[in-house]
């Protein structure tokens, strides 16, 4: 069983590797040394819808990557892939009926708010806890999840580590960074949660 300190150490060790943010990537192999999934950028880029391409074009220019370069391969991850990897489990789980269970920010939030099978809601943040909100009713295209790095004496998260496209805009251009909690403070559905396999 992991501890909150071990989860944080693992998460912080993944910074500084120029990981790209890419929805649906990363967290597939909890034994991998890093959370990102090697991604051929050009084919992945052409699979994006036009509004997403337009939104991400300026970011690609900021980072200095050519999204049309057929030889460009980068490690890519999203927020829940990063969190699953840091917690030590694969984000895709095979079910007995032949289907796969997919862990993402929406499923983490729903589990913590409902059945509490893997995650349970906690009233106060502490290092190693998650802060999460779902896509539904967030007025954003996706939900988001992060790991709490530091909390104040009232149990409010002050610093988080997360994988986010916003993190790529400033140097070093790495999707995984420690930041403030502003993104979660704006969301009325944000909750704190704890993973059951962490002490």
Secondary structure in CASP SS format (residue, H / E / C, confidence):
PFRMAT SS
TARGET T0000
AUTHOR 0000-0000-0000
METHOD secondary structure of the structure
MODEL  1
X C 1.00
X E 1.00
X C 1.00
X H 1.00
X H 1.00
X H 1.00
X H 1.00
X H 1.00
X H 1.00
X H 1.00
X H 1.00
X H 1.00
X C 1.00
X C 1.00
X C 1.00
X C 1.00
X C 1.00
X C 1.00
X C 1.00
X E 1.00
X E 1.00
X C 1.00
X C 1.00
X C 1.00
X C 1.00
X C 1.00
X C 1.00
X C 1.00
X C 1.00
X C 1.00
X C 1.00
X C 1.00
X C 1.00
X C 1.00
X C 1.00
X C 1.00
X E 1.00
X E 1.00
X E 1.00
X E 1.00
X H 1.00
X H 1.00
X H 1.00
X H 1.00
X H 1.00
X H 1.00
X C 1.00
X C 1.00
X C 1.00
X H 1.00
X H 1.00
X H 1.00
X H 1.00
X H 1.00
X H 1.00
X H 1.00
X H 1.00
X H 1.00
X H 1.00
X H 1.00
X H 1.00
X H 1.00
X H 1.00
X C 1.00
X C 1.00
X C 1.00
X C 1.00
X C 1.00
X C 1.00
X C 1.00
X C 1.00
X C 1.00
X E 1.00
X E 1.00
X E 1.00
X E 1.00
X E 1.00
X C 1.00
X H 1.00
X H 1.00
X H 1.00
X H 1.00
X H 1.00
X H 1.00
X H 1.00
X H 1.00
X H 1.00
X C 1.00
X C 1.00
X C 1.00
X C 1.00
X E 1.00
X E 1.00
X E 1.00
X C 1.00
X C 1.00
X C 1.00
X C 1.00
X C 1.00
X E 1.00
X E 1.00
X E 1.00
X C 1.00
X C 1.00
X H 1.00
X H 1.00
X H 1.00
X H 1.00
X H 1.00
X H 1.00
X H 1.00
X H 1.00
X H 1.00
X C 1.00
X C 1.00
X C 1.00
X C 1.00
X C 1.00
X E 1.00
X E 1.00
X E 1.00
X E 1.00
X C 1.00
X C 1.00
X C 1.00
X C 1.00
X C 1.00
X C 1.00
X C 1.00
X E 1.00
X E 1.00
X E 1.00
X E 1.00
X C 1.00
X C 1.00
X C 1.00
X C 1.00
X C 1.00
X C 1.00
X C 1.00
X C 1.00
X C 1.00
X C 1.00
X E 1.00
X E 1.00
X E 1.00
X E 1.00
X E 1.00
X E 1.00
X E 1.00
X E 1.00
X C 1.00
X C 1.00
X C 1.00
X C 1.00
X C 1.00
X E 1.00
X E 1.00
X E 1.00
X E 1.00
X E 1.00
X E 1.00
X E 1.00
X C 1.00
X H 1.00
X H 1.00
X H 1.00
X H 1.00
X H 1.00
X C 1.00
X C 1.00
X C 1.00
X C 1.00
X C 1.00
X C 1.00
X E 1.00
X E 1.00
X E 1.00
X E 1.00
X C 1.00
X C 1.00
X H 1.00
X H 1.00
X H 1.00
X H 1.00
X C 1.00
X C 1.00
X C 1.00
X C 1.00
X C 1.00
X E 1.00
X E 1.00
X E 1.00
X E 1.00
X E 1.00
X C 1.00
X C 1.00
X E 1.00
X C 1.00
END
